[in-house]
């Protein structure tokens, strides 16, 4: 089983902000290469679904102390669906845009709900939706700039493929929704060169921790998954594993009593 690409792993281990690199950083930015877009385009014929704007969300307030205290990994979910409002909240909490200007697609001034070095925002969020009120099952992508969902495809055997890709962890496919975060390394490489791989690894933790805390407000649970077959997960979300690759996933569902 090929869990992790060896070249990516070696980059993460080897990369350091050393004096030599800082004195003469060879990056695309330093060479005046154009900024990469921070959101993948979508096709004109793809179906977009509106999500609730952050100011319209009515999520029960909980204290940060309570969210941290109750944070745990949940591997047992009930059959209760999540609402569109709850999904909107989780997407905003993990990759939502707080501040952007008119050129947000290429800007360094795009601020999301999680920190990103240089505001390079290397992630795309894919969702395998199983049990969300009003949404059909299938693979979706979150468009953070628009705060919308983009429907990609419906696939009958996607749950079986997901279990196989996650090394037989059946509970993963039982979530009402499975978050899969993919990174486009060049977005961060453009500014930070080889150090991008370490930065991306760190930033996936920021995202998933926000998910762990956010689910506490909707009586749901999650469990971060890093034990998966890299090539299989990349295939499920239709990425090439080089210019874009899956880096982390987490199922979410209502807590089973």
Residue pairs with C-beta under 8 A, 6 or more apart in sequence:
1 167
1 229
2 229
2 230
2 231
3 227
3 228
3 229
3 230
4 230
5 230
5 241
5 245
8 197
8 245
11 194
11 197
11 198
12 197
12 198
12 201
14 194
15 194
15 195
15 196
15 197
15 198
16 195
16 198
17 195
21 193
21 194
21 195
25 193
26 193
27 189
27 190
27 191
27 192
27 193
28 186
28 189
28 190
28 191
29 35
29 190
29 191
33 190
34 106
35 106
35 108
35 190
36 106
36 184
36 186
36 187
36 190
37 105
37 106
38 104
38 105
38 106
38 107
38 110
38 120
38 121
38 187
39 105
39 121
39 124
39 143
39 144
39 145
40 124
40 141
40 184
42 48
42 141
42 143
42 150
46 150
46 151
46 152
47 150
47 151
48 143
48 146
48 148
48 149
48 150
48 151
49 135
49 140
49 148
49 149
49 150
49 151
50 148
51 84
51 87
51 88
51 91
51 92
51 147
51 148
51 149
52 84
52 85
52 88
52 89
53 88
53 147
54 92
54 96
54 147
57 85
57 88
57 89
57 92
58 85
59 85
59 86
59 89
59 217
59 218
60 217
60 218
61 217
62 216
62 217
64 213
66 216
67 213
67 216
67 217
68 213
70 216
71 212
71 213
71 216
72 221
73 221
73 222
73 223
73 224
74 220
74 221
74 222
74 223
74 253
74 255
75 171
75 223
76 171
76 221
76 255
76 256
77 171
77 174
77 175
77 176
77 221
77 251
77 253
77 254
77 255
77 256
78 253
78 254
78 255
78 256
78 257
79 131
80 131
80 176
80 253
80 254
81 131
81 132
81 133
81 176
81 254
82 131
82 132
82 133
82 176
82 177
82 218
82 220
82 252
82 253
82 254
83 132
83 133
84 132
84 133
84 134
84 135
86 218
86 220
87 132
87 135
87 177
88 147
89 214
89 217
89 218
90 177
90 179
90 211
90 214
90 215
90 218
90 252
91 125
91 142
91 144
91 147
92 113
92 147
93 113
93 210
93 211
93 213
93 214
94 113
94 114
94 125
94 179
94 207
94 208
94 210
94 211
94 214
95 112
95 113
95 114
95 123
95 125
95 142
95 144
95 207
96 112
96 113
96 144
96 147
97 104
97 110
97 111
97 112
97 144
97 145
97 147
98 111
98 112
98 113
99 109
99 110
99 111
100 107
100 109
100 110
100 111
100 145
101 107
101 109
101 110
104 110
104 145
105 145
107 119
108 118
108 119
108 120
109 119
110 119
110 121
111 119
112 121
112 144
113 210
114 203
114 206
114 207
114 210
115 203
115 206
116 122
116 203
116 206
117 188
117 191
117 192
117 199
117 203
118 188
118 191
118 192
120 187
120 188
120 190
120 191
120 192
121 187
122 183
122 184
122 185
122 187
122 188
122 196
122 200
122 203
123 181
123 182
123 183
123 184
123 203
123 204
123 207
123 247
124 141
124 142
124 181
124 182
124 183
124 184
124 244
125 141
125 142
125 144
125 179
125 180
125 181
125 182
126 139
126 140
126 141
126 142
126 152
126 179
126 180
126 181
126 182
126 237
126 246
127 139
127 140
127 141
127 142
127 149
127 177
127 178
127 179
127 180
128 138
128 139
128 140
128 158
128 162
128 177
128 178
128 180
128 236
129 135
129 136
129 137
129 138
129 139
129 140
129 176
129 177
130 137
130 159
130 173
130 174
130 175
130 176
130 177
130 178
131 176
131 177
131 253
132 176
132 177
135 149
136 151
136 154
137 154
137 158
138 151
138 152
138 153
138 154
138 155
138 158
139 151
139 152
139 153
139 154
139 155
139 158
139 236
139 237
139 238
140 149
140 150
140 151
140 152
141 149
141 150
141 152
142 148
142 149
142 150
143 149
143 150
152 238
155 161
158 236
159 173
160 173
161 232
161 236
162 172
162 173
162 178
162 236
163 169
163 170
163 172
163 173
164 229
164 232
165 228
165 229
165 232
165 233
165 236
166 172
166 173
166 225
166 227
166 228
166 229
166 233
166 249
167 227
167 228
167 229
169 225
169 227
171 223
171 251
172 178
172 223
172 225
172 249
172 251
173 251
174 251
174 253
175 222
175 251
175 252
175 253
176 220
176 252
176 253
176 254
177 251
177 252
177 253
178 249
178 250
178 251
178 252
179 211
179 222
179 249
179 250
179 251
179 252
180 233
180 236
180 237
180 246
180 248
180 249
181 204
181 207
181 208
181 246
181 247
181 248
181 249
182 234
182 237
182 239
182 244
182 245
182 246
182 247
183 200
183 204
183 244
183 245
183 247
184 243
184 244
185 196
185 197
185 200
185 243
185 245
186 243
188 196
188 199
188 200
189 196
192 199
200 247
201 247
204 247
204 248
207 248
208 224
208 248
208 250
211 222
211 250
211 252
212 222
212 224
215 221
215 222
215 252
219 254
219 255
220 252
220 253
220 254
220 255
221 252
221 253
221 254
221 255
222 250
222 251
222 252
223 250
223 251
224 248
224 249
224 250
225 248
225 249
225 250
225 251
226 248
228 246
228 249
230 241
230 245
230 246
231 241
233 246
233 249
234 240
234 241
234 245
234 246
237 246
239 245
239 246
